């Protein structure tokens, strides 16, 4: 029996570690789902006025309602939209009725329509405050001279359009510019891979147990 002790001990310890990792990922899944549910609740809440003091950590996804005027000029951020392909996010200055000037993400136009004339003037906007994290190590540098941006870098964009560093991503603009398709803030882009990780760890535990049983069987048959 002593010859079975080593494979049995290694099998039980290894399987226990892998199962524990799977359980941890299940716990992480519940935690992440709670965060996403809270974000969805925030996004869908009643619109509020623009905050007077900007606090990104507290105000991310906050719904807002604005009345004012869409100004001249726009910046174009290269994006890809599912089932539509490459195109541009259009960001314009928006001046509120009380004189504040903020960034307005108006939505998407296909790549070939970058030079279309855009509607300006009075508008009512509902949307969400956002501080997007578009940039990673592979994101090219913006090319403001060509009005080609690769990330919604709020600081440089607000400097270029002479606005507050405050971005409202439109959910609805009235009157609408039919050439623009709003891309509202949602939680779809927030990664939540914990279920796949849990399945991977549990699968590895099953494989580990199967390998241990094979090892023990070979020991019983007198094989190395």
VOGU-34688 format. One record per residue (C-alpha): residue in one letter; x, y, z. Coordinates in steps of 0.05 Angstrom, whole numbers. Last residue first. Layout:
REM residues N
  rest    east   north      up
     A       X       Y       Z
...
***
This chain:
REM residues 224
  rest    east   north      up
     X     137      45    -274
     X      90     -15    -283
     X      70     -66    -229
     X      -3     -69    -250
     X     -23     -35    -185
     X      27      21    -199
     X      -3      29    -268
     X     -71      36    -236
     X     -45      87    -187
     X     -15     129    -243
     X     -80     125    -283
     X    -119     146    -222
     X     -73     205    -213
     X     -80     225    -286
     X    -156     223    -280
     X    -153     265    -216
     X    -109     317    -250
     X    -155     318    -311
     X    -215     331    -266
     X    -177     386    -229
     X    -157     417    -295
     X    -230     418    -315
     X    -248     453    -249
     X    -193     505    -261
     X    -215     518    -333
     X    -289     521    -315
     X    -272     573    -262
     X    -232     615    -311
     X    -288     613    -362
     X    -337     636    -307
     X    -288     691    -285
     X    -284     723    -354
     X    -322     787    -339
     X    -294     843    -381
     X    -332     909    -381
     X    -349     924    -454
     X    -423     907    -447
     X    -433     953    -387
     X    -467    1009    -425
     X    -452    1081    -447
     X    -493    1101    -508
     X    -466    1096    -579
     X    -509    1147    -614
     X    -517    1137    -690
     X    -503    1201    -729
     X    -530    1217    -798
     X    -600    1226    -771
     X    -578    1286    -730
     X    -630    1283    -674
     X    -669    1343    -649
     X    -665    1322    -594
     X    -604    1282    -575
     X    -610    1215    -542
     X    -560    1169    -506
     X    -503    1219    -514
     X    -436    1207    -480
     X    -422    1268    -438
     X    -348    1284    -429
     X    -320    1333    -378
     X    -251    1364    -384
     X    -283    1433    -390
     X    -282    1458    -461
     X    -234    1491    -509
     X    -244    1442    -566
     X    -170    1423    -572
     X    -158    1429    -497
     X    -219    1386    -483
     X    -192    1334    -531
     X    -122    1335    -500
     X    -150    1324    -429
     X    -206    1276    -448
     X    -163    1226    -484
     X    -219    1193    -524
     X    -172    1147    -561
     X    -147    1139    -632
     X    -156    1210    -656
     X    -152    1234    -727
     X    -165    1308    -738
     X    -106    1309    -787
     X     -65    1358    -745
     X     -94    1325    -683
     X     -57    1260    -698
     X     -67    1218    -636
     X     -12    1169    -617
     X     -25    1097    -635
     X     -59    1049    -586
     X     -18     986    -576
     X       1    1000    -503
     X     -70    1015    -484
     X    -117    1074    -493
     X    -193    1074    -492
     X    -202    1082    -417
     X    -265    1124    -419
     X    -282    1176    -366
     X    -357    1179    -375
     X    -416    1222    -357
     X    -480    1194    -384
     X    -532    1216    -434
     X    -593    1258    -446
     X    -586    1317    -492
     X    -631    1374    -512
     X    -609    1414    -571
     X    -600    1485    -598
     X    -549    1494    -655
     X    -505    1450    -697
     X    -520    1395    -747
     X    -461    1362    -780
     X    -436    1369    -851
     X    -406    1305    -876
     X    -329    1300    -879
     X    -320    1236    -839
     X    -372    1199    -879
     X    -328    1146    -910
     X    -309    1116    -842
     X    -381    1106    -821
     X    -411    1155    -770
     X    -418    1142    -696
     X    -444    1180    -636
     X    -452    1249    -607
     X    -397    1247    -554
     X    -409    1316    -524
     X    -351    1353    -491
     X    -367    1409    -443
     X    -377    1485    -444
     X    -414    1515    -385
     X    -455    1577    -400
     X    -517    1567    -357
     X    -557    1543    -417
     X    -504    1491    -433
     X    -451    1498    -486
     X    -434    1433    -523
     X    -368    1422    -558
     X    -367    1365    -608
     X    -343    1293    -607
     X    -358    1248    -666
     X    -340    1175    -658
     X    -313    1152    -725
     X    -319    1091    -769
     X    -295    1021    -779
     X    -342     962    -786
     X    -418     961    -783
     X    -434     892    -755
     X    -400     910    -689
     X    -374     981    -688
     X    -301     997    -698
     X    -272    1062    -673
     X    -229    1121    -697
     X    -241    1184    -657
     X    -263    1246    -697
     X    -263    1315    -667
     X    -317    1365    -682
     X    -325    1439    -697
     X    -383    1486    -688
     X    -423    1484    -624
     X    -481    1442    -601
     X    -526    1488    -560
     X    -561    1484    -493
     X    -602    1437    -452
     X    -570    1380    -415
     X    -595    1318    -378
     X    -546    1274    -341
     X    -538    1201    -323
     X    -477    1185    -279
     X    -434    1132    -313
     X    -372    1153    -273
     X    -392    1205    -222
     X    -359    1180    -158
     X    -291    1160    -184
     X    -293    1217    -235
     X    -303    1273    -184
     X    -319    1338    -220
     X    -347    1394    -176
     X    -408    1430    -204
     X    -440    1365    -226
     X    -482    1369    -290
     X    -556    1364    -274
     X    -585    1295    -261
     X    -617    1242    -306
     X    -659    1187    -272
     X    -622    1121    -263
     X    -608    1073    -321
     X    -532    1082    -321
     X    -529    1076    -245
     X    -569    1011    -244
     X    -526     982    -300
     X    -463    1001    -260
     X    -491     967    -197
     X    -508     904    -237
     X    -438     905    -266
     X    -408     909    -196
     X    -452     852    -170
     X    -434     809    -230
     X    -360     821    -214
     X    -368     797    -142
     X    -409     736    -163
     X    -355     718    -214
     X    -300     729    -163
     X    -333     678    -118
     X    -337     629    -176
     X    -263     645    -190
     X    -246     628    -118
     X    -284     562    -124
     X    -242     544    -186
     X    -177     561    -149
     X    -199     517     -91
     X    -214     461    -141
     X    -144     467    -170
     X    -112     466    -101
     X    -153     407     -78
     X    -137     368    -142
     X     -63     379    -131
     X     -66     358     -58
     X    -108     296     -72
     X     -67     273    -131
     X       0     285     -98
     X     -23     247     -36
     X     -51     189     -77
     X      10     186    -122
     X      57     184     -61
     X      15     136     -18
     X       4      83     -72
     X      72      52     -61
     X      57      48      14
     X       0       0       0
***
